């Protein structure tokens, strides 16, 4: 045996011995007090595994990448009894399985009123008409010739958390808060398109319309349309998914999701809101005294702890624990998130990590040592305008329980000594 071969074998034996000793020492070489391992050597690290032994698929096996087979549980889910037909229903983003601030395209929640429209982009047209100097029709290629922008925004359904108005109902943040997602949109500022047609002085409102079977429409003030609205054709760098409005949709930053018209085919300019004449309930929230909040477009400051939560219990036992969640506001950036582990009696400031963008979700963390006792987890967001997320009792005192819209109250998860979690309310 040569000196070179002897030296190589010696290195391999020393490495194997080190790994064995490291595993026997409880992982202290790597993680210190954070992680605990069994006292015996772990063959998953000391022995060769199948994935080391055999060649895997080549680059041509999956032309469009898919998640690992071990992540097959990370999917959108619906609640079958919410609506009579899935074509006019909703599914929910698995918030408890995600991290960071960007929602993958395949996990963005869906809300449809007439099912998904499948449109050939070559055949799609967008018409601008009404109170304009020159009615115009644009192809997708026409739209792509305008100066484009990239913006990260959250989209939240006005009914997100709506089942919780009267009490704790759904056991998991995917179902209580999962009608929200956050992506980067690429598109054209709407003002460029409207300016091309020339809005007449008496034009004060726009009526965008979708090309789906429901012909979805909503009235939007012209001021908002000319401010930060976009016509988007890409999200997170790729073309919109059909369920997200392919080939083009309207983006209405910070405002309720029903106004973000998908499969956008027409924008009419008028002098008053169409739904004021036809159906005022689309823009009102019924209060306890019978009156209604009108034109409740902006989405209020809100947050939720996504992990630990009912669908993401604590499984590692006592010790170092990472609490994480999301916060957002239709009025701008999140300035601070407070976290309580005792049901709101004491609060600590959480750490916001990642980009802090206006009308985008913010990721927060709170690191603590769990001693195995019962916890009541809450988060409270404060935005840059000074708006503070209310408790459920505060919100109900102000608005009653007649509405299912705009519930931005503080959510409570009970963590039991075994690490399991439940949706609860505390006084």
Secondary structure as UniProt FT lines:
FT   HELIX           3..24
FT   TURN            25..26
FT   HELIX           28..31
FT   HELIX           32..34
FT   HELIX           43..46
FT   HELIX           50..53
FT   TURN            59..60
FT   HELIX           69..71
FT   TURN            72..73
FT   STRAND          77..78
FT   HELIX           80..82
FT   HELIX           86..88
FT   STRAND          90..92
FT   HELIX           95..97
FT   HELIX           105..107
FT   HELIX           121..123
FT   STRAND          125..130
FT   STRAND          136..139
FT   HELIX           140..143
FT   TURN            144..145
FT   STRAND          148..156
FT   TURN            158..161
FT   HELIX           162..164
FT   TURN            165..166
FT   HELIX           173..177
FT   STRAND          180..189
FT   HELIX           190..197
FT   TURN            201..202
FT   STRAND          205..210
FT   TURN            213..214
FT   STRAND          217..221
FT   HELIX           222..227
FT   STRAND          230..235
FT   TURN            236..237
FT   STRAND          238..239
FT   HELIX           242..244
FT   TURN            245..247
FT   STRAND          249..251
FT   TURN            253..254
FT   HELIX           257..259
FT   STRAND          264..270
FT   HELIX           274..278
FT   HELIX           280..283
FT   STRAND          284..286
FT   TURN            288..289
FT   STRAND          292..294
FT   STRAND          302..307
FT   TURN            310..311
FT   STRAND          319..328
FT   TURN            330..331
FT   STRAND          334..340
FT   TURN            343..344
FT   STRAND          348..349
FT   STRAND          351..353
FT   TURN            358..359
FT   STRAND          362..370
FT   STRAND          375..383
FT   TURN            384..385
FT   HELIX           392..399
FT   STRAND          412..415
FT   TURN            417..418
FT   STRAND          421..424
//
